[in-house]
Amino acid sequence: MVAGKPTDGEAGRTPSWLTGRSEWFAVGSLVLLALVLRAVHVLAMQGSPAFDTPTMDTEYHVDWALALARGDVFQPGPFFRAPLYPWFLGGLFRLFGEDLLVARLVQSVLGAATTLLVYLLGRSIFGRRVAWWAALGAATYWVSIYFDGELLIPTLAIPLNLLALLLSQRQAKAPSGRNALCAGLAWGVAAIARPNVLLFMPPLALWFIWGTGRARPRGLIDALLLAAGVLAPILPLTVYNARAGNDRVLISTQAGVNLWIGNNPTADGSTAIAPGTRATWWGGYEDTISQAEAHEGRPLSPSEVSRHYSRRAANFVFGDPDRSLPLLLHKLRLFWMDWELGNNQEVRFFAFRFSPWLRFTPLRFGLLATAGLLGLALTCRRRPGTFPLWCFLLIYMLSVIAFFVNGRYRLPVVPILMIYASYALVWFMDALRARRFVPAGVLVALLAAGVLGTGVHPKTLMTDSSNGLWQLGVAEEARGDLTAAEQSQRDALLVRPTHRFARIALARLLARQGRSEEAISELGVCIPGPAELDAIEPLLDLLVTANRLDDALTTAEAILERHPRLGVAHYGRARVFVLRSDWLAARRALEQAESADPRDPRFPYGSAMALINLADSDGCLKALERAMNALSPGSQSQQTLGEQIFDNAIRIQRERGAQREIEELEDRRDAWRATLSANAPADAAQH
C-alpha cells in the first residue's frame, strides 16, 4: 500500500451516497446534526446555575477574556496558562458582547467543525466509509457535546489538533516543503492553546525525514520547515514573556506545578490540588508560589516556581519508584476507564441533570476506547501511512498521565479513537459480508472484554452524586440562592458524609446567614483530617468573632503541631493575643506567620500594629513597607487593607514631620489605586 493512500480503494464497497455530490450532502448532514445537538444542549444547560456563574478554570478564562475585551490588564508578568483560548473568548466578547450564551453557541460551530475535520482526516487515511462512521460518532458523542458547551480549552484545541494532523498527513501523500511549513504553523497555533502537543513534534520531524518517502536531504529540509512553522506563532509569546515579566518562558509557566500536582506522595492521579494549598483557583495559585519561595528561601520568578515544582516531581518519580510507578499505572488505568472524571464540574451529573437526553446517546468511552484500540491493532500493517494518527494518540496519552487525568484532558484523543473504532466497525461489517464469522466473533469477544474491563472502577473513585451536588451548591451560592445552595450541600453530605468540600461549603453558607455556632460545628468535623487546611482559617475567624478565644487558641496550636509553617494558624493565634492586649505574643505570632507566608500582606500589617502598641515606630514602618510590597497589584480584595497600610504609614511619617517620605508614600498609593481601577472589572468577577 502506498503511504497515506485511502484504503477503501475497493470502489464497489463505497456506498453510492458517499460518492460525488452525495458524499458532501451526507457529510453536511452530519455537520448540521452536530451543530443542532450542541445548540440544543447549550440552551438546555441554561437551567444550570453554573451556566452564568462559572467557577475555577472557567471563571479564570472568563475573567481573562473580560479583561481583554475591556482593555484591562488581567495578570501581569509572563503567561501562567497558554493564552489562545482566553484570547478567542475575549474576541467573542468584543464582537458579540459579554454574553456567555452567545459564546457557548459559537463554540457549537467549533464542535460542528470538529465533525468535518474528523471526516476529512479519516477519509485521507482510511477512506469514505470509515470517515463517515467516525464523523457520525464525533457528531453524537455526548462528552464532546457537553464540553463544546463549556468555557474550557478543548473546544478550541481539538479542531486545531485535527487540522494540524490533517496537514501533517499531507506529507504522506504529497511531500513538500510548503506542506511541512503549513503543518508546523498549525501545530504552533495548537500549542498556544495546549502546549503539550509540542511533545509530538520530535517524532513528527523524524517521520518527515525518514517516513514520507522523501530523499534524505529533502526530508531534513521538511523537518526544519516544520520546526520553523511551529516556532513562528510561539516566539512572539516568548518575547512578550521576556518583556512583560523579565522571564524566560516559552509559552506559559503552568507545567511545573501541574507536574507536582500529579506526581507527589499524596497524589491520587486525578485531584487537581497541590498538597497543602487551598482548594480555590486563586488560593491554590498563591499558595503554590508561597510554598516554593519558602522552600527556596527567596523570591522566585514564575519560571523558577515552575522549575522548583518540576524538580520536586522528578525527585518523587525517580527517587521513590515504589510509590511513583504504581501511581503512573493507576493514572494509565484512569485514562482508559469508562468514567468521565470531573475537574471544574462533575461531567455526568451536570450533563444528565440539565440536558437529560444526552443519557440516551449510545456511545460511551469504554466502547469507544476498546473499539479504537482494536482498530489500531487491525491497522498495524499500515503504520507507515498512519504514523501521525497513532503516534499522536500515544504521545498525547503519555502527556496526560504524566500529569493527572480527567475527562477534558483525555478528550483530544477521542477523535483519533473515533477513526480507529470506525475502521474496526467497517472491518467487522466486511468480515460478516465475506462470511468470515470466526474473525468477526473474535473481534466481538475482545470488544466485550474491553468494555467490561474499562467499566471496572477503582474503589476510591466517587461515582455517586456527592461531587455533583457539592458543585451544584457552589454554583447556587455564587448565583445568590443560599437556600438552594444549603440544600444541595446537605444532599451531598447525605450521599457522602466524608465529603470535605461540601462540609466546608455548608459551613460557609451557615456563616453567611449568621448561624455561626452551626458553622463552627460543621468546620470542627473537618479537624483533624484531610480538609483541615481549608477549614482552619474560616473556623478560627468564626471562633474569634464569637469571642471563643480559648477555643481559637487551642485549635490553632493543635493545627500548628501538624503544620508548623501554616501562616493562617499563626495569624489566628495572633488575633487572640491582640484581643487580650498581649502585644509581645502577638508580634511573635505574626512574625512566625510572615516567615511562613511572606506574600500575605495581613501578616506584616498585623506586626506593624503590634509594634505601634509597643511604641516601636521604626519597626512599624519597616513592617508596613513589607506589607506594601506584599500587596497584590490591582487586587480589589485587598483594597481596604491596602488603604489602611498606606494611611498608617503616612500618619507615622506625618508625626515625624517627614514631608519627603509622605510625598513618596502618597505617589505610591496613587499608583496602587490606579492599578485597582485598571483591574476592577476582572478582579470583581474573580472574587
C-alpha positions in Angstrom: 0.0 0.0 0.0 1.3 3.5 -0.8 1.7 5.5 2.4 -1.3 7.7 3.0 -3.5 6.3 0.2 -7.1 5.8 1.3 -7.8 2.1 1.9 -11.4 1.9 0.6 -10.0 1.7 -2.9 -12.4 -1.2 -3.5 -14.9 1.1 -5.3 -17.7 -1.4 -5.0 -17.6 -1.2 -1.2 -18.2 2.6 -1.1 -22.0 3.3 -0.9 -23.4 5.4 -3.7 -24.5 8.1 -1.2 -20.8 8.6 -0.4 -19.7 9.3 -3.9 -19.8 12.5 -6.0 -22.1 15.3 -4.7 -24.0 12.9 -2.5 -20.8 12.5 -0.4 -20.8 16.1 0.6 -24.6 16.2 1.2 -24.1 13.2 3.6 -21.2 14.9 5.3 -23.0 18.2 5.5 -25.9 16.5 7.2 -23.6 15.2 9.9 -22.1 18.6 10.4 -25.6 20.1 10.7 -26.6 17.4 13.1 -23.5 18.1 15.3 -24.4 21.8 15.3 -28.0 21.2 16.2 -27.2 18.8 19.0 -24.7 21.2 20.5 -27.0 24.2 20.3 -29.9 22.2 21.9 -27.6 21.2 24.7 -26.4 24.7 25.3 -29.9 26.0 25.5 -30.8 23.2 27.9 -27.8 24.0 30.1 -29.2 27.4 30.8 -31.1 25.7 33.7 -27.8 25.1 35.5 -26.8 27.7 38.0 -23.2 27.3 36.8 -24.2 28.5 33.3 -23.8 32.2 34.1 -21.7 31.8 37.3 -18.5 30.0 36.1 -16.1 28.7 38.7 -12.4 27.6 38.8 -10.9 27.2 35.3 -14.0 28.5 33.6 -14.0 31.5 35.8 -10.3 32.1 35.1 -10.9 32.0 31.4 -14.0 34.3 31.6 -12.2 36.8 33.8 -9.2 36.9 31.5 -11.4 37.3 28.4 -13.5 40.0 30.0 -10.3 41.9 30.9 -9.1 41.6 27.2 -12.5 42.7 25.9 -12.5 45.8 28.2 -8.8 46.7 27.5 -7.8 45.9 31.1 -4.7 44.2 32.5 -5.5 40.8 33.8 -2.4 39.1 35.2 0.9 40.9 35.0 4.0 39.1 34.0 4.5 36.1 31.8 1.6 33.9 30.9 0.7 31.3 33.5 -1.6 29.5 31.2 -1.4 29.2 27.4 -3.4 32.3 26.2 -5.1 31.3 22.9 -8.5 30.2 24.3 -8.9 33.3 26.6 -8.0 35.4 23.5 -10.6 33.6 21.5 -13.2 34.1 24.2 -12.2 37.7 24.6 -12.6 38.2 20.9 -16.1 36.8 21.1 -16.9 39.2 23.9 -15.7 42.1 21.8 -17.7 41.1 18.8 -20.9 39.9 20.4 -21.0 41.5 23.8 -20.2 39.8 27.2 -22.8 37.1 26.8 -21.9 33.6 27.8 -24.8 32.1 25.9 -23.6 33.6 22.6 -20.0 32.4 23.3 -21.3 28.9 24.0 -23.4 28.9 20.8 -20.4 30.0 18.8 -18.5 27.1 20.3 -21.2 24.8 18.9 -19.9 25.8 15.5 -16.4 24.7 16.5 -17.9 21.3 17.5 -19.5 21.1 14.1 -16.1 21.9 12.5 -14.6 19.1 14.5 -17.0 16.7 13.0 -16.0 17.9 9.5 -12.3 17.6 10.4 -12.8 14.1 11.7 -14.3 13.1 8.4 -11.5 14.7 6.3 -8.8 13.1 8.4 -10.4 9.7 8.4 -11.1 10.0 4.6 -7.4 10.9 3.9 -6.2 7.7 5.7 -8.9 5.1 5.6 -11.4 6.3 3.0 -15.0 7.4 3.0 -16.8 4.7 4.8 -14.5 4.8 7.8 -14.6 8.6 7.8 -18.4 8.8 7.7 -18.9 6.5 10.7 -16.1 8.4 12.6 -17.8 11.7 11.8 -21.2 10.3 13.0 -19.6 9.3 16.3 -17.9 12.8 16.6 -21.3 14.5 16.0 -23.2 12.5 18.6 -20.8 11.6 21.3 -22.3 13.0 24.5 -19.0 14.0 26.1 -18.0 16.1 23.1 -21.4 17.7 23.0 -21.1 18.6 26.7 -17.6 20.1 26.5 -18.3 22.1 23.4 -20.7 24.0 25.6 -18.2 24.6 28.4 -15.8 27.6 28.5 -12.8 25.4 28.5 -9.8 24.8 26.2 -10.7 21.5 24.4 -13.4 23.1 22.4 -10.8 25.1 20.6 -7.7 22.8 21.0 -9.4 19.8 19.4 -10.2 21.3 16.0 -6.8 22.9 15.9 -5.1 19.5 16.6 -7.2 17.8 13.9 -6.3 20.5 11.4 -2.6 20.1 12.2 -2.9 16.3 11.9 -4.6 16.7 8.5 -1.9 19.0 7.2 0.8 16.6 8.6 -0.9 13.7 6.9 -0.5 15.5 3.5 3.2 14.9 3.8 2.5 11.2 3.3 0.5 11.8 0.1 2.4 14.8 -1.4 5.6 15.6 0.5 6.7 19.2 0.0 8.3 22.0 2.0 5.1 24.0 1.7 3.0 21.2 3.3 5.7 20.8 6.0 5.6 24.6 6.8 1.8 24.7 6.9 1.7 21.7 9.2 4.2 23.4 11.5 2.2 26.6 11.6 -0.9 24.7 12.5 1.0 22.9 15.3 2.4 26.1 16.6 -1.1 27.7 16.9 -2.4 24.5 18.5 0.5 24.7 21.1 -0.7 28.2 22.1 -4.0 26.5 23.1 -2.4 23.4 24.8 1.4 23.3 24.8 1.7 19.5 25.4 1.2 18.9 21.7 4.9 20.1 21.3 5.9 16.7 22.7 4.7 15.3 19.4 7.0 17.5 17.3 10.3 15.5 17.6 8.7 12.2 16.4 6.8 14.0 13.7 10.0 15.7 12.5 11.8 12.3 12.3 8.8 11.0 10.3 9.2 13.9 7.9 12.8 12.9 7.4 12.5 9.2 7.1 8.9 8.1 6.8 7.3 10.1 3.9 9.4 8.7 1.1 11.4 11.8 0.5 15.1 11.7 -0.2 17.2 12.3 2.9 18.2 16.0 2.2 14.7 17.0 1.2 13.2 15.2 4.3 15.7 17.1 6.5 14.6 20.4 5.0 11.0 19.5 5.5 11.7 18.8 9.2 13.4 22.2 9.5 10.5 23.9 7.9 8.2 22.1 10.3 10.2 23.4 13.2 10.2 26.9 11.7 6.4 26.8 11.3 5.9 25.6 14.9 8.1 28.4 16.3 6.6 31.2 14.2 3.4 31.6 16.3 5.1 30.8 19.6 8.1 33.1 19.6 6.1 36.3 19.9 4.7 34.9 23.1 8.2 34.2 24.3 9.3 37.7 23.5 6.2 39.1 25.4 7.0 36.9 28.4 10.6 38.2 28.4 9.5 41.8 28.2 6.4 41.7 30.5 7.9 39.5 33.2 11.6 39.7 32.5 11.5 35.9 32.5 12.5 33.1 30.1 9.2 31.4 29.4 8.4 29.7 26.0 4.6 29.9 26.3 3.4 29.6 29.9 4.6 28.6 33.4 1.9 26.2 34.5 3.7 23.0 33.7 5.8 22.6 36.8 3.1 23.0 39.4 0.8 20.7 37.4 3.5 18.1 37.2 3.9 18.3 41.0 0.1 18.0 41.5 0.1 14.8 39.6 3.4 13.4 41.0 3.7 13.8 44.7 3.4 11.4 47.7 -0.3 12.3 48.3 -1.4 12.4 44.6 -4.3 10.3 43.5 -4.0 10.7 39.8 -7.0 13.0 39.3 -7.3 15.6 42.0 -6.0 18.9 40.7 -5.0 20.4 44.0 -1.4 20.8 45.1 -0.5 19.4 48.6 -1.0 21.9 51.4 -2.8 24.5 49.3 -6.3 26.0 49.3 -8.9 24.3 47.1 -9.7 27.5 45.2 -8.2 28.7 41.9 -6.5 31.9 43.2 -5.9 30.4 46.6 -4.1 27.5 45.1 -2.2 29.7 42.7 -0.9 32.0 45.5 -0.2 29.1 47.9 2.0 27.2 45.4 4.1 30.3 44.9 4.4 30.9 48.7 5.4 27.3 49.3 8.0 27.3 46.5 9.5 30.6 47.8 9.5 29.2 51.4 11.4 26.1 50.2 13.9 28.1 48.2 14.2 30.8 50.9 14.0 33.7 48.4 11.5 35.4 46.0 11.1 33.4 42.7 10.3 34.3 39.2 7.3 32.4 37.6 9.7 30.2 35.6 11.7 29.5 38.8 8.5 28.5 40.5 7.7 26.1 37.6 11.2 24.6 37.7 11.0 24.2 41.5 8.0 22.0 41.2 9.4 20.1 38.2 12.4 19.2 40.3 10.2 18.1 43.2 8.1 16.0 40.9 11.2 14.4 39.3 12.7 13.7 42.7 9.5 11.9 43.6 9.2 9.9 40.4 12.8 8.8 40.3 13.6 8.8 44.0 10.6 6.8 45.1 9.7 4.3 42.4 7.8 2.1 44.9 5.1 4.8 45.0 5.5 6.7 41.7 5.3 3.6 39.5 2.0 2.3 40.9 0.7 5.9 40.7 1.7 6.0 37.0 -0.1 2.7 36.3 -3.1 4.0 38.2 -3.2 7.1 36.0 -3.0 4.9 33.0 -6.0 2.9 34.2 -7.9 6.1 34.9 -7.2 7.3 31.3 -8.8 4.2 29.8 -11.6 3.9 32.4 -15.2 4.3 31.3 -15.9 7.3 33.5 -15.6 11.0 32.9 -13.5 12.3 35.8 -14.7 15.8 36.6 -12.5 18.8 37.3 -14.5 22.0 37.2 -17.7 20.1 37.2 -18.8 16.5 37.6 -19.4 15.8 34.0 -22.1 13.2 34.1 -24.0 14.8 36.9 -24.4 18.2 35.2 -24.8 16.8 31.7 -27.6 14.3 32.5 -29.3 16.5 35.1 -29.7 19.6 32.9 -29.6 18.0 29.4 -31.1 14.6 30.2 -31.5 13.5 26.6 -27.7 13.0 26.5 -28.0 9.9 28.6 -29.8 8.2 25.7 -26.9 8.7 23.2 -25.4 5.3 22.5 -21.7 5.8 22.6 -19.7 5.5 25.9 -16.0 5.9 26.4 -15.4 2.2 27.3 -16.9 1.1 24.0 -15.1 3.8 22.0 -11.8 3.1 23.6 -11.9 -0.6 23.2 -13.1 -0.4 19.5 -10.5 2.2 18.8 -7.6 0.1 20.2 -8.9 -2.9 18.2 -9.0 -0.7 15.1 -5.4 0.4 15.8 -4.3 -3.2 16.1 -6.0 -4.1 12.8 -4.1 -1.3 11.0 -0.7 -2.3 12.3 0.4 -3.3 8.8 -0.4 0.2 7.6 1.6 2.0 10.2 3.9 3.9 7.8 1.0 5.8 6.4 -0.9 6.2 9.7 2.1 7.3 11.8 0.7 10.8 12.6 -2.5 9.3 13.9 -1.3 6.6 16.1 1.8 8.4 17.3 -0.2 11.5 18.3 -2.6 9.2 20.2 0.3 7.6 22.1 2.2 10.9 22.8 -0.9 12.7 23.9 -1.9 9.9 26.2 1.5 9.9 27.8 1.4 13.7 28.2 -1.8 13.4 30.2 -0.8 10.6 32.5 2.5 12.3 33.2 0.4 15.0 35.0 -3.1 14.0 36.1 -6.2 12.6 34.4 -9.7 14.0 33.9 -12.3 13.8 31.2 -11.5 17.0 29.4 -7.7 16.3 29.3 -8.2 13.0 27.5 -10.9 14.4 25.2 -8.3 15.4 22.4 -7.7 11.6 21.8 -11.4 10.9 21.3 -11.5 11.9 17.6 -8.5 9.6 16.9 -10.2 6.8 18.7 -13.3 7.5 16.7 -11.4 7.0 13.5 -9.8 3.8 14.6 -13.1 2.5 16.1 -14.9 3.2 12.8 -12.2 1.2 11.0 -12.9 -1.7 13.3 -16.6 -1.4 12.6 -16.1 -1.3 8.8 -13.7 -4.3 9.1 -16.4 -6.2 11.1 -19.1 -5.4 8.6 -16.8 -6.6 5.7 -16.0 -9.8 7.6 -19.7 -10.6 8.0 -20.3 -9.8 4.3 -17.5 -12.2 3.4 -18.8 -14.8 5.9 -15.6 -14.7 7.9 -17.5 -15.4 11.1 -14.7 -16.6 13.3 -12.6 -13.4 13.0 -15.7 -11.4 13.4 -16.6 -13.4 16.6 -13.1 -12.9 18.0 -13.5 -9.2 17.5 -16.8 -9.1 19.3 -15.4 -11.1 22.2 -12.4 -8.8 22.5 -14.8 -5.8 22.4 -17.0 -7.2 25.1 -14.0 -8.0 27.3 -12.6 -4.5 26.8 -16.0 -2.8 27.6 -16.3 -4.9 30.8 -12.7 -4.1 31.8 -13.0 -0.4 31.3 -16.2 -0.4 33.4 -14.4 -1.7 36.5 -13.7 1.4 38.6 -11.1 1.8 41.4 -12.7 1.6 44.9 -11.5 5.2 45.6 -13.4 6.7 42.7 -16.5 8.6 43.7 -19.2 7.5 41.2 -22.0 8.8 43.3 -23.7 12.2 43.1 -21.9 13.8 46.0 -19.4 15.7 43.9 -22.0 16.9 41.5 -24.3 18.1 44.4 -21.4 19.9 46.0 -20.5 21.7 42.8 -24.2 22.5 42.2 -24.4 24.1 45.6 -21.3 26.2 44.9 -22.9 27.5 41.7 -26.2 28.2 43.5 -24.3 30.1 46.2 -22.4 32.1 43.6 -25.8 33.0 42.0 -27.1 34.1 45.4 -29.6 31.4 46.0 -28.4 30.5 49.5 -31.4 28.3 50.4 -30.9 26.0 47.4 -27.2 26.0 47.9 -27.6 24.9 51.5 -29.9 22.1 50.5 -27.5 20.9 47.8 -24.6 20.8 50.2 -26.7 18.9 52.8 -27.8 16.4 50.0 -24.1 15.9 49.1 -23.3 15.1 52.7 -26.2 12.7 52.9 -24.8 10.8 49.9 -21.2 11.0 51.3 -20.7 12.3 54.9 -17.0 12.5 54.4 -17.1 14.9 51.5 -14.8 17.6 52.9 -15.5 20.3 50.3 -19.3 20.0 50.8 -18.9 20.4 54.5 -16.7 23.5 54.3 -19.1 25.0 51.7 -22.1 24.3 54.1 -20.2 26.0 56.9 -19.5 29.0 54.8 -23.2 29.2 53.9 -24.3 29.0 57.5 -21.8 31.7 58.5 -23.2 33.9 55.7 -26.7 33.5 57.2 -25.5 34.4 60.7 -25.7 30.9 62.0 -22.2 30.9 63.5 -22.4 28.1 66.0 -23.8 25.7 63.4 -20.9 26.8 61.1 -18.4 26.2 63.8 -19.8 22.8 64.4 -19.6 21.8 60.7 -16.0 23.0 60.4 -15.0 21.3 63.6 -15.8 18.0 61.9 -13.0 18.7 59.5 -10.3 18.9 62.1 -8.2 16.9 62.3 -8.5 15.4 58.8 -7.7 16.0 55.1 -9.8 19.1 55.0 -8.3 21.0 57.9 -6.0 23.2 55.8 -9.1 24.6 54.0 -11.2 24.7 57.2 -8.8 26.3 59.7 -9.0 29.9 58.6 -12.8 30.2 58.5 -13.0 28.2 61.7 -10.6 30.5 63.6 -12.3 33.5 62.2 -15.7 32.3 63.5 -14.3 31.4 66.9 -12.6 34.8 67.3 -15.7 36.6 66.1 -17.8 34.6 68.6 -15.3 35.6 71.4 -14.4 32.0 72.0 -10.8 32.9 72.4 -9.6 29.9 74.4 -11.1 27.5 71.7 -9.5 29.6 68.9 -6.1 29.4 70.6 -6.4 25.7 71.3 -7.5 24.9 67.8 -4.7 27.0 66.2 -2.0 25.3 68.4 -3.3 21.9 67.6 -3.1 22.7 63.9 0.4 24.0 64.2 1.6 20.8 65.8 0.8 19.1 62.5 1.6 22.1 60.2 4.2 24.2 61.9 4.6 26.6 58.9 0.9 27.3 58.3 0.7 31.1 58.3 -3.1 31.4 58.9 -2.8 29.3 62.0 -0.1 31.7 63.4 -2.2 34.6 62.4 -5.2 33.1 64.3 -3.1 32.9 67.4 -2.0 36.5 66.9 -5.6 37.7 66.7 -6.3 36.1 70.1 -3.3 37.8 71.6 -4.3 41.1 70.2 -7.8 40.8 71.7 -6.1 40.1 75.0 -3.7 43.0 74.6 -0.7 40.7 74.7 1.3 42.6 72.1 4.6 40.8 72.6 3.0 37.4 72.0 1.0 38.9 69.1 4.2 40.2 67.5 6.0 36.9 67.8 3.0 35.0 66.3 2.8 37.5 63.4 6.5 37.2 62.7 6.0 33.4 62.5 3.1 33.9 60.2 5.1 36.3 58.0 8.0 33.9 57.9 5.7 31.1 56.8 4.0 33.1 54.1 5.7 36.4 53.2 3.2 37.0 50.4 0.2 37.7 52.6 0.1 41.4 53.5 -2.1 40.8 56.5 0.8 39.3 58.4 3.3 42.2 58.2 0.5 44.7 58.7 -0.5 42.9 61.9 3.1 43.1 63.0 3.1 46.8 62.3 0.0 47.3 64.5 1.6 45.3 67.3 4.8 47.3 67.1 2.8 50.6 67.3 1.4 49.4 70.5 4.9 48.5 71.7 6.0 52.1 70.8 8.4 50.9 68.1 7.6 53.3 65.2 10.8 52.3 63.3 9.9 48.7 63.4 6.3 49.5 62.5 7.4 51.4 59.4 9.6 48.5 58.3 6.7 46.1 58.7 4.3 48.5 56.8 6.9 48.6 54.0 6.9 44.8 53.8 3.0 44.9 53.8 3.1 47.3 50.9 5.4 45.0 49.0 3.1 42.1 49.6 0.0 43.8 48.2 -1.1 42.1 45.0 -1.1 44.6 42.2 -4.6 45.6 41.3 -6.3 43.2 43.8 -9.7 44.6 44.7 -10.0 42.1 47.5 -7.1 43.8 49.3 -8.3 47.3 48.7 -9.4 48.1 52.3 -6.3 46.5 53.8 -4.1 48.5 51.3 -5.7 51.8 52.2 -5.1 51.0 55.9 -1.5 50.2 55.3 -0.8 53.4 53.4 -2.8 55.5 55.8 -0.9 54.3 58.8 2.5 54.7 57.1 1.6 58.3 56.1 0.3 59.1 59.6 3.5 57.9 61.3 5.6 59.9 58.8 3.4 63.0 59.4 4.0 62.7 63.1 7.7 62.7 62.4 7.4 65.6 60.0 9.0 63.7 57.2 7.4 65.5 54.3 9.5 63.9 51.5 8.6 60.4 52.7 4.9 61.4 52.9 5.0 62.6 49.3 6.7 59.4 48.2 4.1 57.3 50.0 1.2 59.3 48.5 2.6 58.9 45.0 3.0 55.2 45.7 -0.6 55.0 47.0 -1.9 56.8 43.9 -0.1 54.3 41.6 -1.5 51.4 43.6 -5.0 52.9 43.3 -4.5 53.3 39.6 -3.9 49.5 39.3 -7.1 48.9 41.2 -9.1 51.0 38.7 -7.4 49.2 35.8 -8.2 45.8 37.1 -11.5 46.4 38.8 -13.8 44.5 36.2 -11.7 41.4 36.0 -10.9 41.1 39.7 -14.5 41.7 40.7 -15.5 38.7 38.7 -12.8 36.6 40.3 -13.9 37.3 43.9 
